[in-house]
Amino acid sequence: MTNRSILLANLTVKNFTFQNRYACAPFDIATASEDGLVTEELLSIYEQRKGPGLIIVEQAAVARQGQYRERLIYVDRDECIEGLSKMADIIHKNNQIGVVQINHAGSAADINLTGMEAVAPSAVVNPGSKRSVPRELTVDKIHEIRKQFVDAALRVKKAGFDGVEIHNCHGFLLTQFLSPLTNLRTDEYGGSLENRSRLLLEITTEVREAVGEDFLLLVRLGLDDLLPGGLTLEEGCKVAEMLEKAGIDMLDTSSGILPPMVLKGPAMLRDMIRTVKSRVNVPVIGAGELENIDIAADMVEKGEVDFIALGRPILKQPNFVEELIEKIKNQV
Ligand SMILES: Cc1cc2nc3c(=O)[nH]c(=O)nc-3n(C[C@H](O)[C@H](O)[C@H](O)COP(=O)(O)O)c2cc1C
């Protein structure tokens, strides 16, 4: 029998103390307004998500051109701050630490929704989203997107959140840069791993400079594309090491071009999570069918992961973790 109470242990990162080792994984639920503002319905859902010490708010688009599907949150303009601010208040009232995941979908953007062409490192079909052929980004446009991430992070901070998470998994723009399957560039943003990770590292460094040290900076890194010829776990671990040097506070983990749901079964990403955890010193968040308490406790106890993130269980039942914690308290 593992020591389940380890899941209830506090963890402090900088000035932020997490009340337990559970996180609400970011998952978009298409409940924002048509123009991407936080709605009362969305606030009510987050209010019900009691339990996890960390709430990672679902992907928010840094630009219209990078919106993935309808009724997702935007953080592309100051008008978005007011609704996000209400969400931050609700999360804090629940005694939780809140961060917002910021994203650009690149070639996975919905062009019918955005009314704009999709852009990507190279003009190739994304093997994950399989949407239309995107336009290859110029270097000037890459720099513009870099600034959009920085501006979005500043809006998240202005809204009163505790931190921001840069989305670099599941086939979206930054994943497209990292993957040799979608990045065929021959300039400083393509080719070697150093070049393919350049945009992510530049964004990380610039966001840190903009938000300062007292604000949590997370990256959700797709460590392995799960596709032949794609980013490998070893390459993913090297990027994680570079991110640590660039000053991230926590590493959130997942898969690269393909989403983790293509794998099935309890703790399906466990090997990947354990491997990267052995390569970095910052706290690591893992997800992927981790609702079994004993498996989760075993992973934390063995030092394979620091936070257990749950997605679909919370989607089905918003207070899933609150009940799980009661169960742990009654059984230890
Ligand atoms: C409907 C849905 C939407 C998702 N949206 C996001 C997202 O916005 N950002 C993200 O990083 N992951 C997203 N994910 C992936 C989840 O964060 C999580 O990694 C995945 O569901 C595996 O965890 P689980 O087995 O606990 O559900 C989404 C998953 C689902 C099911």
The ligand as a Gaussian input file, in Angstrom:
#p B3LYP/6-31G(d) Opt

LIG

0 1
 C      -11.895000      18.221000     -24.488000
 C      -10.437000      18.351000     -24.201000
 C       -9.816000      19.579000     -24.412000
 C       -8.432000      19.729000     -24.150000
 N       -7.852000      20.966000     -24.293000
 C       -6.568000      21.145000     -23.911000
 C       -5.978000      22.440000     -23.890000
 O       -6.631000      23.469000     -24.130000
 N       -4.663000      22.520000     -23.559000
 C       -3.917000      21.423000     -23.236000
 O       -2.721000      21.550000     -22.968000
 N       -4.463000      20.186000     -23.200000
 C       -5.760000      20.019000     -23.505000
 N       -6.327000      18.775000     -23.408000
 C       -5.525000      17.646000     -22.861000
 C       -5.684000      17.542000     -21.340000
 O       -5.045000      18.628000     -20.685000
 C       -5.065000      16.250000     -20.765000
 O       -3.674000      16.256000     -20.998000
 C       -5.645000      14.993000     -21.380000
 O       -7.061000      15.034000     -21.349000
 C       -5.155000      13.734000     -20.629000
 O       -5.503000      13.768000     -19.271000
 P       -6.788000      12.950000     -18.712000
 O       -6.531000      11.484000     -19.034000
 O       -6.820000      13.210000     -17.230000
 O       -7.987000      13.459000     -19.416000
 C       -7.683000      18.603000     -23.680000
 C       -8.330000      17.384000     -23.483000
 C       -9.675000      17.239000     -23.719000
 C      -10.339000      15.909000     -23.455000

